[in-house]
Amino acid sequence: MKKQWHCPALDSKTVGLRILITNNALAARGGSELYVRDVALGLMKLGHVPFVYSSKLGEVAAELQSANVQVFDDLNQMDETPDLIHGHHHMDTMTALLHFPRVPAINFCHGWSNWYETPVTFPRVRRYVAVDHACRDRLIHRHDIPEASIRVLLNFVDLARFNQRAAPLPPRPRRALLFSNYANEETHLPVVREACAEANLELDVVGSGRQSATGEPEKILGQYDLVFAKARCALEALAVGSAVILCDAGGVGPMVTAAELDQLRPLNFGIRTLRDPLDSKTLVREINRYDSKDAAEVSRRIRAEAGIDFVLDELVALYHEVIEEYANCKHDEVAEGRAAAAYLRQLKIDLARQGAVSMRVQERMRKIPVVGRWGIKLVRKLVP
């Protein structure tokens, strides 16, 4: 029998909005999983009632449950109807929409390319939220979402969790960290290691790809002068006060400097910032741009502008806006039925396409020594 993570039903007199957050998984500590965790805990602190739904539970679900957030992998177990659905990932969002009729929704996009980040086209989805400008462009140009329906809420960091490092950065970096779940011997780790050896830097690696993931990165980031990371990992390292070079399996970006911060943050320090191919010489060039005073200024600005409280305020305002807007709309069951039918038709097509792509990629991977075995595992994980 599948184990369910839940706590007893809350008092009906609880003040605040009842928000159901969906995600495709709550197991490993990935970007959207931790986003859900932080938002749910933040909403609870503000007096709202978060519920979380995913068909795949695990470590992050257990962490939420231990904080008295109700978590479900079966919506039939929910005794209450939410005021709004905060949806991540199309299958989980559509599941919640069909389970709770007459409940409005917002739909988040966290990724530029992932299939499961495809937005849900449904009458009760009143707003689409992009976490950076790349996701916004995806919604507009690839999925024809009206620009007026899109909000950009840049990613955040929990400043209460990620405190400023105790000591200022040294004039020259001594210790470096590769902070990525994708780091291993078949991806970008060898290139980063080579660059650090040339720059005389001691290198550690934290991430699930090396079986060295941690549930408390805030306790170790301050020990490193320089961090190689992207997206959420980069943001957390910047908040702590480390110098950061944007880097991941997809390529190399710049050292995050005060002069470039206004361009890099709206891109979530993500895929569009990784402009150069993986190359140790490129990394050494960026290492040589290390400036302890500039890194301190970047950290100061991140802590002033990118805290979770700003996003929570905007989210709650958006929740109220959508709830009020939907209350004044006519409910159209016929339109919803047709939207659900269109979704299922497209889902069948997409699943067939994803399966065909997976098989072709796996066949190519098998021909690559060493990399092939790891690559096939990654493809099976990412592609249904």
C-alpha positions as CSV (number, residue, x, y, z in Angstrom):
1,M,0.0,0.0,0.0
2,K,1.4,3.4,-1.0
3,K,2.3,5.6,1.9
4,Q,0.4,8.9,2.1
5,W,2.0,12.0,3.6
6,H,-0.7,14.1,5.4
7,C,-1.7,15.6,8.6
8,P,-5.2,16.0,10.2
9,A,-7.6,18.4,8.6
10,L,-7.2,22.0,9.7
11,D,-9.8,23.9,11.6
12,S,-12.4,25.3,9.2
13,K,-12.0,28.7,10.9
14,T,-8.4,29.0,9.8
15,V,-7.8,32.5,8.4
16,G,-6.3,32.9,4.9
17,L,-6.5,31.4,1.4
18,R,-6.6,27.7,0.8
19,I,-4.0,27.2,-2.0
20,L,-3.4,23.8,-3.7
21,I,0.1,23.7,-5.2
22,T,0.9,20.9,-7.8
23,N,4.2,19.5,-8.9
24,N,5.2,16.5,-11.0
25,A,7.4,15.2,-8.1
26,L,8.2,15.9,-4.5
27,A,11.0,13.4,-4.1
28,A,14.5,14.6,-5.0
29,R,15.6,18.1,-4.2
30,G,15.2,19.7,-7.6
31,G,14.4,23.3,-8.6
32,S,10.6,23.2,-8.7
33,E,10.4,20.8,-5.7
34,L,12.3,23.3,-3.6
35,Y,10.3,26.2,-5.0
36,V,7.1,24.4,-3.9
37,R,8.5,23.8,-0.5
38,D,9.6,27.4,0.1
39,V,6.3,28.8,-1.2
40,A,4.2,26.5,0.8
41,L,6.1,27.2,4.0
42,G,6.0,30.9,3.3
43,L,2.3,30.9,2.7
44,M,1.8,29.1,6.0
45,K,3.8,31.7,7.9
46,L,1.5,34.4,6.4
47,G,-1.6,32.6,7.7
48,H,-2.7,30.9,4.5
49,V,-3.4,27.2,4.2
50,P,-1.2,25.4,1.5
51,F,-2.0,21.9,0.3
52,V,0.5,20.2,-2.0
53,Y,-0.3,17.5,-4.6
54,S,2.1,15.3,-6.6
55,S,1.8,11.7,-7.9
56,K,5.4,11.1,-6.8
57,L,6.3,11.6,-3.1
58,G,9.5,11.3,-1.3
59,E,12.1,13.4,0.6
60,V,10.6,16.8,-0.1
61,A,7.1,15.6,0.6
62,A,8.3,14.3,4.0
63,E,9.9,17.6,4.8
64,L,6.7,19.5,4.0
65,Q,4.7,17.0,6.1
66,S,7.0,17.5,9.0
67,A,6.2,21.2,8.9
68,N,2.5,20.4,9.0
69,V,1.8,21.1,5.4
70,Q,-0.8,18.6,4.0
71,V,0.7,16.6,1.1
72,F,-1.3,14.2,-1.2
73,D,-0.6,11.9,-4.1
74,D,-4.4,11.2,-4.4
75,L,-6.7,14.2,-4.5
76,N,-9.6,12.0,-3.3
77,Q,-8.0,12.2,0.1
78,M,-8.5,16.0,0.3
79,D,-11.4,17.0,2.6
80,E,-11.4,20.6,1.6
81,T,-11.8,22.5,-1.7
82,P,-9.0,25.0,-2.4
83,D,-9.7,28.6,-3.3
84,L,-7.1,28.5,-6.0
85,I,-4.8,26.0,-7.8
86,H,-1.2,27.1,-8.1
87,G,-0.1,24.7,-10.8
88,H,3.3,23.4,-11.8
89,H,3.6,20.9,-14.7
90,H,0.7,20.2,-17.1
91,M,-0.4,16.7,-16.1
92,D,-0.6,17.5,-12.4
93,T,-2.2,20.9,-13.0
94,M,-4.9,19.4,-15.2
95,T,-5.5,16.6,-12.7
96,A,-6.3,19.2,-10.1
97,L,-8.4,21.3,-12.4
98,L,-10.6,18.3,-13.3
99,H,-10.8,17.2,-9.7
100,F,-11.9,20.6,-8.4
101,P,-14.5,22.1,-10.7
102,R,-15.2,25.9,-10.4
103,V,-11.7,26.5,-8.8
104,P,-9.6,29.0,-10.7
105,A,-5.9,28.5,-11.4
106,I,-2.6,30.0,-12.3
107,N,0.0,28.0,-14.2
108,F,3.8,28.4,-13.7
109,C,6.5,27.8,-16.2
110,H,10.0,27.0,-14.8
111,G,11.8,25.8,-17.8
112,W,12.6,26.7,-21.4
113,S,12.7,23.2,-22.9
114,N,11.1,20.6,-20.6
115,W,8.0,19.0,-22.0
116,Y,6.3,18.8,-18.7
117,E,6.5,22.7,-18.4
118,T,4.1,23.0,-21.3
119,P,1.3,25.4,-20.2
120,V,-2.2,24.2,-19.7
121,T,-4.8,25.9,-22.0
122,F,-8.0,25.7,-19.9
123,P,-10.8,28.3,-19.2
124,R,-10.1,28.4,-15.5
125,V,-6.4,29.1,-15.9
126,R,-6.5,32.8,-15.6
127,R,-2.8,33.7,-15.4
128,Y,0.5,32.2,-16.5
129,V,3.6,32.9,-14.4
130,A,7.1,32.7,-15.8
131,V,10.1,32.7,-13.5
132,D,12.3,34.4,-16.0
133,H,12.3,36.1,-19.4
134,A,13.2,32.9,-21.2
135,C,10.1,31.2,-19.8
136,R,8.0,34.2,-20.7
137,D,9.2,34.0,-24.3
138,R,8.4,30.3,-24.4
139,L,4.8,31.0,-23.3
140,I,4.3,33.8,-25.9
141,H,6.2,32.4,-28.9
142,R,5.9,28.6,-28.6
143,H,2.5,28.3,-27.0
144,D,0.6,31.5,-28.1
145,I,-0.3,32.5,-24.6
146,P,-1.5,36.1,-24.7
147,E,1.0,38.5,-23.2
148,A,-1.7,40.2,-21.1
149,S,-2.2,36.8,-19.3
150,I,1.5,36.4,-18.3
151,R,3.3,37.6,-15.2
152,V,7.0,37.4,-14.6
153,L,7.9,36.6,-11.0
154,L,11.7,36.2,-10.8
155,N,13.1,33.4,-8.8
156,F,13.9,34.0,-5.1
157,V,16.0,32.9,-2.2
158,D,15.0,32.4,1.4
159,L,17.2,34.9,3.2
160,A,16.3,33.5,6.6
161,R,17.8,30.2,5.5
162,F,20.7,31.5,3.5
163,N,22.6,33.8,5.8
164,Q,25.5,36.0,4.8
165,R,28.9,34.3,5.2
166,A,30.6,35.1,8.5
167,A,33.9,36.3,7.0
168,P,34.5,38.5,3.9
169,L,35.9,36.9,0.8
170,P,39.7,36.7,0.6
171,P,41.6,38.8,-2.0
172,R,42.2,35.6,-4.0
173,P,39.9,32.5,-4.0
174,R,41.2,29.4,-2.3
175,R,38.2,27.0,-2.1
176,A,35.7,26.3,-5.0
177,L,32.5,24.4,-5.1
178,L,30.7,22.8,-8.1
179,F,27.1,23.0,-7.0
180,S,24.9,21.0,-9.4
181,N,22.8,17.8,-9.5
182,Y,24.1,17.2,-13.1
183,A,27.8,17.3,-12.2
184,N,29.6,14.0,-12.7
185,E,32.5,12.5,-14.7
186,E,30.5,12.4,-17.9
187,T,29.2,16.0,-17.8
188,H,31.0,19.2,-16.8
189,L,32.9,18.0,-13.7
190,P,36.2,17.1,-15.6
191,V,36.3,20.5,-17.3
192,V,35.7,22.4,-14.0
193,R,38.3,20.2,-12.2
194,E,40.9,21.0,-14.9
195,A,40.2,24.7,-14.7
196,C,40.5,24.7,-10.9
197,A,43.8,22.8,-11.0
198,E,45.2,25.4,-13.3
199,A,44.0,28.2,-11.0
200,N,45.3,26.3,-7.9
201,L,41.8,26.0,-6.4
202,E,40.7,23.3,-4.1
203,L,37.4,21.9,-5.6
204,D,34.5,20.1,-3.9
205,V,31.3,18.8,-5.6
206,V,27.8,18.9,-4.1
207,G,24.9,17.3,-6.1
208,S,22.9,14.1,-6.7
209,G,25.0,13.3,-9.7
210,R,27.9,12.5,-7.4
211,Q,25.8,11.1,-4.6
212,S,26.8,14.1,-2.5
213,A,23.5,16.1,-2.4
214,T,22.7,17.9,0.8
215,G,19.4,19.0,2.2
216,E,21.0,21.9,3.9
217,P,23.2,23.8,1.4
218,E,22.9,26.9,3.5
219,K,25.3,25.3,6.0
220,I,28.1,24.8,3.6
221,L,28.0,27.5,0.9
222,G,29.7,30.1,3.1
223,Q,32.8,27.9,3.3
224,Y,33.5,28.5,-0.4
225,D,35.0,31.5,-2.1
226,L,34.0,30.6,-5.6
227,V,30.9,28.5,-6.7
228,F,30.2,27.1,-10.2
229,A,26.5,26.9,-10.5
230,K,23.4,28.0,-12.4
231,A,19.8,29.0,-11.7
232,R,18.6,28.4,-8.1
233,C,22.0,27.1,-7.0
234,A,23.7,30.2,-8.3
235,L,21.2,32.5,-6.6
236,E,21.7,30.8,-3.2
237,A,25.4,31.0,-3.5
238,L,25.2,34.7,-4.4
239,A,23.0,35.4,-1.4
240,V,25.5,33.8,0.9
241,G,28.3,36.0,-0.5
242,S,30.3,33.6,-2.7
243,A,31.6,34.7,-6.0
244,V,29.7,32.7,-8.7
245,I,30.6,31.6,-12.2
246,L,27.6,30.4,-14.2
247,C,28.3,26.9,-15.4
248,D,26.5,23.6,-16.0
249,A,26.4,20.7,-18.3
250,G,25.0,22.9,-21.0
251,G,27.9,25.4,-21.1
252,V,29.7,28.2,-19.4
253,G,28.5,31.7,-18.6
254,P,30.2,34.7,-17.0
255,M,31.3,35.5,-13.5
256,V,28.3,37.3,-12.0
257,T,29.4,40.8,-11.5
258,A,27.6,43.9,-10.3
259,A,27.8,45.4,-13.8
260,E,26.1,42.3,-15.3
261,L,23.6,41.5,-12.6
262,D,20.7,43.4,-14.1
263,Q,21.1,41.4,-17.3
264,L,21.7,38.0,-15.7
265,R,19.0,37.8,-13.0
266,P,16.0,38.3,-15.3
267,L,17.4,35.2,-17.1
268,N,17.4,33.3,-13.8
269,F,21.2,32.8,-14.2
270,G,20.0,29.9,-16.5
271,I,20.2,28.5,-19.9
272,R,20.4,31.8,-21.8
273,T,23.4,32.9,-19.7
274,L,25.5,29.8,-20.6
275,R,26.7,31.3,-23.8
276,D,30.1,29.6,-24.2
277,P,30.9,25.8,-24.7
278,L,32.4,23.8,-21.9
279,D,36.1,24.6,-22.0
280,S,38.7,24.9,-19.2
281,K,40.3,27.9,-20.7
282,T,37.0,29.8,-20.7
283,L,36.5,28.9,-17.0
284,V,40.1,30.0,-16.2
285,R,39.3,33.3,-17.9
286,E,36.3,33.8,-15.7
287,I,38.1,32.7,-12.5
288,N,40.6,35.4,-13.3
289,R,37.8,38.0,-13.1
290,Y,37.3,37.2,-9.4
291,D,36.9,40.4,-7.4
292,S,36.1,40.0,-3.7
293,K,34.7,43.5,-3.4
294,D,32.5,43.2,-6.4
295,A,31.2,39.8,-5.2
296,A,30.2,41.5,-1.9
297,E,28.3,44.2,-3.8
298,V,26.5,41.5,-5.9
299,S,25.5,39.7,-2.7
300,R,24.3,42.9,-1.1
301,R,22.0,43.6,-4.1
302,I,20.7,40.0,-4.2
303,R,19.8,40.2,-0.5
304,A,18.1,43.5,-1.1
305,E,16.1,42.5,-4.2
306,A,15.7,38.7,-4.4
307,G,14.2,37.6,-1.0
308,I,11.2,35.3,-0.9
309,D,9.1,37.9,0.9
310,F,8.8,40.0,-2.3
311,V,7.6,37.1,-4.3
312,L,5.2,35.9,-1.6
313,D,3.6,39.4,-1.5
314,E,3.2,39.4,-5.3
315,L,1.9,35.8,-5.3
316,V,-0.8,36.5,-2.7
317,A,-1.9,39.6,-4.6
318,L,-2.1,37.5,-7.8
319,Y,-4.1,34.8,-6.0
320,H,-6.7,37.4,-4.8
321,E,-6.8,39.0,-8.3
322,V,-7.5,35.7,-10.0
323,I,-10.1,34.6,-7.4
324,E,-12.0,37.9,-7.7
325,E,-11.8,37.9,-11.5
326,Y,-13.1,34.3,-11.8
327,A,-15.9,35.0,-9.4
328,N,-17.2,37.5,-11.9
329,C,-16.9,35.1,-14.9
330,K,-19.6,32.8,-16.3
331,H,-18.7,29.1,-15.8
332,D,-18.7,27.3,-19.1
333,E,-18.8,23.6,-18.7
334,V,-18.9,23.0,-22.5
335,A,-15.7,25.0,-23.0
336,E,-14.0,23.2,-20.2
337,G,-15.0,19.8,-21.6
338,R,-13.7,20.7,-25.0
339,A,-10.5,22.0,-23.5
340,A,-10.0,18.8,-21.6
341,A,-10.6,16.7,-24.7
342,A,-8.1,18.8,-26.7
343,Y,-5.6,18.4,-23.9
344,L,-6.0,14.6,-23.9
345,R,-5.7,14.4,-27.7
346,Q,-2.5,16.4,-27.5
347,L,-1.2,14.4,-24.6
348,K,-1.5,11.2,-26.6
349,I,0.4,12.8,-29.5
350,D,3.1,14.1,-27.2
351,L,3.6,10.9,-25.3
352,A,4.0,9.0,-28.6
353,R,6.5,11.6,-29.8
354,Q,8.4,11.6,-26.5
355,G,8.6,7.8,-26.6
356,A,10.0,7.9,-30.1
357,V,12.5,10.5,-29.2
358,S,13.6,8.6,-26.2
359,M,14.2,5.4,-28.2
360,R,16.2,7.3,-30.9
361,V,18.3,9.0,-28.3
362,Q,18.9,5.8,-26.4
363,E,20.1,4.1,-29.6
364,R,22.6,6.9,-30.3
365,M,23.7,6.8,-26.6
366,R,24.5,3.1,-26.8
367,K,27.1,3.8,-29.4
368,I,29.1,6.2,-27.1
369,P,31.6,4.5,-24.8
370,V,31.2,5.3,-21.1
371,V,28.9,8.3,-21.7
372,G,26.2,6.1,-23.2
373,R,25.2,4.2,-20.1
374,W,24.9,7.4,-18.0
375,G,23.1,9.2,-20.9
376,I,20.5,6.4,-21.3
377,K,19.7,6.7,-17.6
378,L,19.3,10.4,-17.9
379,V,17.0,10.1,-21.0
380,R,14.8,7.6,-19.2
381,K,14.5,10.0,-16.3
382,L,13.7,13.1,-18.3
383,V,11.6,11.6,-21.2
384,P,8.4,9.7,-20.5
